[in-house]
């Protein structure tokens, strides 16, 4: 039996759909019954409502040891997709607890229960930092602890350290480091937020750049790696590099909306995050723009996907095709 954590999120739900379609026996853990409805909605979008009933749902939490004891009964393979995603500095403790301690718990149970293989979902945020003579970030780029990182990036890097500990103790593992994952807008996080803002009319853009990948490609890479004999390796999953201006414009064009027209310069976002901090500090407003986020949307990053392409002869779906597929599916 396969265990999936984070099955109520964008990636985990798509993974569940893929595994069930392939006839696998799958157990998925959840914390809140209401969150299962979004996964059910994804199955409905694909007209697979009958397959949704085949998932073995179990209420559990990656921070709750007794519930994990039950969740790991008769499990042979584990896909660890669960994580806390936030760039709010106030959530540092929660990020570290869920992403590091939670992953440590998963790794410990995998070892104790003699799980055959673990696939851990990390992030490009956990990859290394370029030295002065380097231009492209790869799986071998070294993490520089002297450079400022977001709390989210630190927590995902710490989670990877737990997975590598498990590998050293004999656990077979693979790690994937996806870029921005493009998938169904059912979720109010990640790329779902971008799609929704563009549909409402997003007129601002920056010229920062990062890597993007479709959710179906991430699932495909994960399952192929799990079915292979590969262990002790991590793989960057990025199909193409888009500036924020380009990805917003693409979504706008495909949804019949006006593309963004106003370029927001770095000094403006610098002011914006300070105002955001002030409102959060003195008026208890939820943070929407941290200092790190304000800087990162102007940063140009390049990531190499050569390792996954050469190892699995992997071909990525073009981002334009992925955006068209998302929009077409949700118009049905």
Long-range contacts (C-beta under 8 A, 24 or more apart in sequence): 1-25, 1-26, 1-27, 1-56, 1-74, 1-75, 1-76, 2-26, 2-27, 2-75, 2-76, 2-77, 2-78, 2-79, 3-27, 3-28, 3-29, 3-71, 3-72, 3-75, 3-77, 3-78, 3-79, 4-28, 4-29, 4-78, 4-79, 4-81, 5-29, 5-62, 5-78, 5-79, 5-80, 5-81, 5-82, 5-106, 6-80, 6-81, 6-82, 6-83, 6-121, 7-39, 7-55, 7-81, 8-32, 8-35, 8-36, 8-38, 8-39, 9-81, 9-82, 9-187, 9-189, 10-181, 10-183, 10-184, 10-186, 10-187, 10-189, 10-190, 10-191, 10-192, 10-215, 11-81, 11-121, 11-178, 11-181, 11-183, 11-215, 11-218, 11-219, 12-39, 12-79, 12-81, 12-82, 13-38, 13-39, 13-42, 13-184, 14-42, 14-183, 14-184, 14-215, 14-216, 14-218, 14-219, 15-79, 15-81, 15-219, 15-222, 15-223, 16-55, 17-42, 17-43, 17-46, 17-48, 17-51, 18-219, 18-220, 18-223, 19-223, 20-48, 20-51, 20-52, 20-54, 20-55, 21-48, 21-51, 22-223, 25-56, 26-54, 26-55, 26-56, 27-55, 27-56, 27-57, 27-58, 27-71, 27-75, 28-55, 28-56, 28-57, 28-58, 29-57, 29-58, 29-59, 29-60, 29-61, 29-62, 29-67, 29-71, 29-82, 30-57, 30-58, 30-59, 30-60, 31-59, 31-60, 31-61, 33-59, 38-186, 38-187, 41-186, 42-184, 42-186, 45-184, 45-186, 45-329, 45-330, 45-332, 46-329, 62-98, 62-102, 62-103, 62-105, 62-106, 63-97, 63-98, 63-101, 63-102, 63-105, 65-105, 68-105, 68-106, 68-109, 69-109, 71-109, 72-109, 72-110, 72-112, 72-113, 72-115, 75-113, 75-115, 76-115, 76-116, 77-115, 77-116, 77-117, 77-118, 77-119, 77-226, 78-106, 78-110, 78-115, 78-117, 78-118, 78-119, 79-119, 79-121, 79-222, 79-226, 80-106, 80-118, 80-119, 80-120, 80-121, 81-121, 83-121, 83-156, 83-159, 84-155, 85-152, 85-189, 85-190, 86-151, 86-152, 87-150, 87-151, 87-152, 87-287, 87-290, 87-292, 87-293, 88-280, 88-286, 88-287, 88-290, 89-151, 89-287, 89-290, 89-291, 90-280, 90-287, 91-151, 92-151, 95-151, 95-152, 95-154, 95-155, 96-151, 96-154, 96-155, 96-158, 98-155, 99-152, 99-155, 99-156, 99-158, 99-159, 100-155, 100-158, 100-159, 100-161, 100-162, 102-159, 103-159, 103-162, 103-163, 104-162, 104-165, 107-162, 107-163, 107-165, 107-166, 107-171, 108-166, 110-166, 110-171, 111-166, 111-169, 111-170, 111-171, 115-171, 116-172, 117-172, 117-173, 117-174, 117-226, 117-231, 118-163, 118-166, 118-171, 118-172, 118-173, 118-174, 119-173, 119-174, 119-175, 119-176, 119-222, 119-225, 119-226, 120-159, 120-160, 120-163, 120-173, 120-174, 120-175, 120-176, 121-175, 121-176, 121-178, 121-218, 121-222, 122-156, 122-159, 122-160, 122-175, 122-176, 122-177, 122-234, 123-152, 123-153, 123-156, 123-177, 123-178, 124-177, 124-178, 124-179, 124-210, 124-211, 124-236, 124-238, 124-301, 124-303, 125-149, 125-150, 125-152, 125-153, 125-156, 125-157, 126-153, 126-156, 126-157, 126-159, 126-160, 126-177, 127-177, 127-236, 127-303, 135-302, 136-302, 136-303, 136-304, 137-236, 137-301, 137-302, 137-303, 137-304, 138-236, 138-303, 138-304, 138-306, 138-307, 139-177, 139-233, 139-234, 139-235, 139-236, 139-304, 139-307, 148-292, 149-292, 150-290, 150-292, 150-293, 150-296, 160-234, 167-231, 167-232, 172-231, 172-232, 173-231, 173-232, 174-222, 174-225, 174-226, 174-230, 174-231, 174-232, 174-233, 174-234, 174-235, 175-233, 175-234, 175-235, 176-218, 176-221, 176-222, 176-225, 176-234, 176-235, 176-237, 177-234, 177-235, 177-236, 177-237, 178-213, 178-218, 178-237, 178-238, 179-210, 179-211, 179-212, 179-213, 179-236, 179-237, 179-238, 179-239, 179-303, 180-210, 180-211, 180-212, 180-213, 181-212, 181-213, 181-214, 181-215, 181-218, 182-212, 182-213, 182-214, 182-215, 182-319, 182-322, 182-323, 182-326, 183-214, 183-215, 183-216, 183-326, 184-215, 184-326, 184-329, 184-330, 185-326, 185-330, 194-247, 194-248, 194-251, 195-251, 195-255, 195-326, 198-248, 198-251, 198-252, 198-255, 198-257, 199-255, 199-257, 201-257, 201-258, 202-248, 202-252, 202-260, 203-258, 203-260, 203-261, 203-262, 204-260, 204-262, 204-263, 204-264, 205-244, 205-245, 205-248, 205-249, 205-260, 205-262, 205-263, 205-264, 206-243, 206-244, 206-245, 206-263, 206-264, 206-269, 206-297, 206-298, 207-243, 207-244, 207-245, 207-263, 207-298, 207-300, 208-243, 208-244, 208-296, 208-297, 208-298, 208-299, 208-300, 209-241, 209-242, 209-243, 209-244, 209-299, 209-300, 209-301, 209-302, 210-241, 210-242, 210-244, 210-296, 210-299, 210-301, 211-236, 211-238, 211-239, 211-240, 211-241, 211-301, 211-302, 211-303, 211-305, 212-238, 212-239, 212-240, 212-241, 212-242, 212-247, 212-319, 213-237, 213-238, 213-239, 213-316, 213-319, 214-239, 214-316, 214-317, 214-319, 214-322, 214-325, 216-317, 216-322, 217-316, 217-317, 217-322, 220-314, 221-308, 221-312, 221-314, 224-312, 224-314, 225-312, 228-312, 230-311, 233-311, 235-307, 235-308, 235-311, 236-303, 236-304, 236-305, 236-307, 236-308, 237-305, 237-308, 238-303, 238-305, 238-316, 239-305, 239-316, 239-317, 239-318, 239-319, 239-322, 240-316, 240-318, 240-319, 241-301, 241-302, 241-303, 242-319, 243-300, 244-297, 247-319, 250-319, 250-320, 250-323, 251-323, 254-323, 254-324, 254-327, 255-327, 266-295, 266-298, 269-294, 269-295, 269-297, 269-298, 270-294
